[in-house]
Every structure is written in C-alpha cells, then in structure tokens.
Amino acid sequence: MNLIIGSHVSFVKDKQLLGSVEEALNYGSNAFMIYTGAPQNTNRISLNNDLNTKGKELIIKNNIDFNNIIVHAPYIINLANKKDEEFRNFTLNFLKQEIKRCEELGIYKLVLHPGSHVGLGEEVGLNNIVDGLNIVLEDNSPVKILIETMSGKGTECCYKFEHIKYIIDNVKNNDRLEVCMDSCHMSDAGYDITKFDILLDEFDKIVGLNKVSAIHINDSKNNIGDKKDRHANIGYGNLGFDNIINIIYNKRLENIPKILETPYIENTYPPYKFEIEMIKNKIFNPNLIETITKYYKNL
C-alpha cells in the first residue's frame, strides 16, 4: 500500500516553506501540514519568494506530491457566527488572503474549522457558514477548502456528517469544498472508530468518500462521545494503536494524506519522527515517551 504520512510542521519567519519541508523530511514524511502564521491569530509575515522557490525545489527533489501538502486556517476564523458584523467581514477577508497565500506557496488544500454558532443554534450557524463560504469561494482560485470533522465541543458545528452534507449541498461553488476527517474529533463526536469501515459506509452514504482529501490522525484522551477534543499521542489514548493503524492503512483511503497533530512531549519535543516510524513498522513502542525525551535531550 502507498502510505502517505506526515505531520504538522513549523513555518517560521527565517526559513518559511523551505524550513517546513526540511522538518518534514527529517521526520520521514512524504506529506505535511503548516499554518502560515500562529493558529490563534491573524498576524502574518510576508512570504519570501526565495525561500518559497527553494522550498518548492526541495519538495520536487524529494518526490513529495503537492496534493499531499496542506495549509490549516487559523482557529480564530468562525464562519458560523454573525453576531459581530465587523469582525465577520474581517475574518472573511482574512480567509480570502489565506487562500491567496496558499496559491503563492503552491499549496491547494486549506483545512478549515467551520466554526461555532455561539448560541445562535445549529441551523443558523450552518447557514452562516454557507453564506460565508459563498463569499469566500466566489473567485476562481484553484485552492480547495477542506471542512474538518469537529468534536462538538461547546457550540461547534460539523460534528455530524449531516452538517457537512448540508454545507456542501448549499454552497454554490461546492466543487471547491472537500473534507478533512479527524480521528480524535470523530470519536469525541460519537462515531465508533473501532468499526471504521462501518463509519466510512455511513460517511459515504451521507457525504461521499470522494469528498475526503485529508485525514488528521490523532489518538484521543476522551471516551467516545465526550465532545471535548483533547488529542493524545498515537497509542496513548482511548482509540488505541491498532485502531489507528486500521484507519491509516484502510484501502479506501489509500491515496489520501494522513497528518499527525499529536501533542509535543513535555510541551517541548515533537513526537512525529518516532510516531511515523511506529506507523510504518506497524509496531507500537510502549516506551515512546522515554525514547523521544532521550533522543532530544541527547542532541
């Protein structure tokens, strides 16, 4: 099976895309995901053409498919909320700018948390998302927005597959809408990851598996249906290593990039090099935390 695996990697001022590619290669990845700035705010540095060119050259040199590279939009965007019209207009314009940044980087998949209705109700929230996407997608950009499956924390929308179907059905340019599944989020929302083929059957019936173009691979610190959204390292949560391996190696999702968003060890050490090694070998390392800590402390 053609394994397409990677992780979230950094995108920093001094190295930008080039540094992101170098970090991904260090982890043994053939896919990766970046935020083009801090995920919690809209502060963005100007893209450096030289670093951009060098990054693209390194991507091509290492046979990484640009379709397996993803940008994640910042969490501050909330299309489901229309309470503050000025802030909404700001975030819509910012999302348009993110799309243009994706184009400049040569990345054509932009993952989006669709938003929380903040007490307006799910129906209103979903219609607000539709309205926002109709505005954002009115140009002819090649960049596609991937709606992420959410956990249902607070007043989040899109913790049900039906929410995603509603959005896709009602957005005009819905050929530019795809889906990013998240293993932790789906479990936290109440979907049974241990019966993954049944879950895929349900998604296919409601939305269509052809719409899935990325998967976030995360274990969960929560029980099924807890609606809390707390990621755990691979094999160290309630989903378990074998169930996650079954997701990653499912033949129906073979050509889709799998992206790790698992927590740093001690909030300091990235686990991805070692988690990807476990995934490739299909063997759980019960000493993963110790292995990672020792590796980075000895550098």
Secondary structure, DSSP 4 states (H G I P E B T S, - for coil): ----EEEE----TTTHHHHHHHHHHHTT-SEEEE-SS-TTS---PPPPHHHHHHHHHHHHHTT--GGGEEEE--TT--TT--SSHHHHHHHHHHHHHHHHHHHHHT--EEEE---B-TTS-HHHHHHHHHHHHHHHT-S--S-EEEEEPP---TTBS-SSHHHHHHHHHH-TTGGGEEEEEEHHHHHHHT--GGGHHHHHHHHHHHT-GGGEEEEEE-EESS-TT-----EE-TTSSSS-HHHHHHHHT-GGGTTS-EEE-PPPBTTTB--HHHHHHHHHHT---TTHHHHHHHHHHT-
